[in-house]
Amino acid sequence: MLPAALGIRYQQDFYFLVASITRKPRSKYWFACFRDLQGKQRRLSTKQTDRKKAMKVAEQYEQIRLRKVPVHTVRQTLAELARQAYGEDFPSATVREFIEVWLKSKAPTP
């Protein structure tokens, strides 16, 4: 069977599998399967019970691993995943905002 038919791509003198999902026997969640930059296989929980949603998460992991998306897009992706999973926005602040909040928390109370 040809590598392409197995979902295997060729890049930089080695073969690697594209993102996929699997589910452990006693888990209701799907796990994303992909290889990191060193070629080591990784499995991360998608925290999704829906197969299609889990595959989208796995594909996002794969895009990040291949460095096909800029850092700010990674942050946006993580924020979107947090919003979907928890129903609230991912906390973020500039350095200035963080320091202002921290200083207010350290100020003596009258």
C-alpha positions in Angstrom: 0.0 0.0 0.0 1.3 3.5 -0.9 2.2 5.9 2.0 -0.3 8.5 0.7 -3.1 6.0 1.0 -2.2 5.4 4.6 -2.3 9.1 5.5 1.5 9.4 5.5 3.2 12.5 4.1 6.8 12.9 3.1 8.8 15.9 4.2 12.4 16.7 5.0 13.7 13.1 4.4 11.3 11.3 6.7 7.8 10.1 6.8 5.3 11.1 9.4 1.6 10.4 10.0 -0.9 13.3 9.9 -3.0 14.0 12.9 -5.4 11.4 14.0 -7.7 10.6 16.9 -8.2 7.6 19.1 -10.2 6.8 22.2 -9.1 4.8 25.2 -11.4 1.9 26.1 -12.7 3.4 29.3 -12.6 7.1 28.3 -15.4 9.1 26.9 -12.9 11.6 25.4 -11.0 11.4 22.1 -7.2 11.8 22.1 -5.2 13.6 19.4 -2.3 11.6 18.1 0.6 13.4 16.4 4.4 13.6 16.3 6.3 16.5 17.9 9.3 18.3 16.3 11.6 15.6 17.6 9.5 12.9 15.9 8.2 11.5 19.2 4.6 10.4 19.1 2.3 12.5 21.4 -1.2 11.8 22.6 -3.2 14.7 24.2 -6.8 14.6 25.3 -9.0 16.8 23.2 -11.6 16.9 26.0 -14.1 16.3 23.3 -16.8 13.5 23.1 -17.8 14.4 19.6 -15.6 12.8 17.0 -15.7 15.6 14.4 -14.8 18.3 17.1 -12.0 16.1 18.4 -10.6 15.7 14.8 -10.6 19.6 14.5 -8.6 19.9 17.7 -6.1 17.2 16.4 -5.7 19.1 13.2 -5.0 22.3 15.1 -2.3 20.5 17.1 -0.8 19.2 13.8 -0.8 22.7 12.3 1.0 24.1 15.4 3.5 21.2 15.3 4.3 21.9 11.7 4.7 25.6 12.6 2.3 26.6 9.9 0.6 29.1 12.1 2.1 32.2 13.8 2.3 32.5 17.6 -0.6 34.9 17.8 -2.8 32.4 16.0 -1.8 29.7 18.5 -2.9 32.0 21.3 -6.2 32.6 19.4 -6.7 28.8 18.9 -6.1 28.1 22.6 -8.4 30.9 23.6 -11.1 29.5 21.3 -10.6 26.0 22.7 -10.9 27.3 26.3 -14.1 29.2 25.3 -15.6 26.1 23.8 -14.6 23.9 26.7 -15.3 26.2 29.6 -17.8 28.7 28.2 -15.7 31.7 29.2 -12.9 33.8 27.8 -9.2 32.8 28.2 -7.6 35.3 30.6 -5.1 37.6 29.0 -3.5 40.8 29.9 -0.6 43.1 28.7 2.4 43.4 31.0 1.2 46.9 32.0 -2.3 45.6 32.9 -0.9 42.7 34.9 1.5 44.9 36.9 -1.3 47.4 37.6 -3.5 44.7 39.0 -0.6 43.2 41.0 0.3 46.5 42.5 -3.3 47.2 43.5 -3.4 43.8 45.2 -0.1 44.6 47.2 -1.2 48.1 48.2 -1.9 48.5 51.9 -5.5 48.7 52.8 -6.5 51.8 54.9 
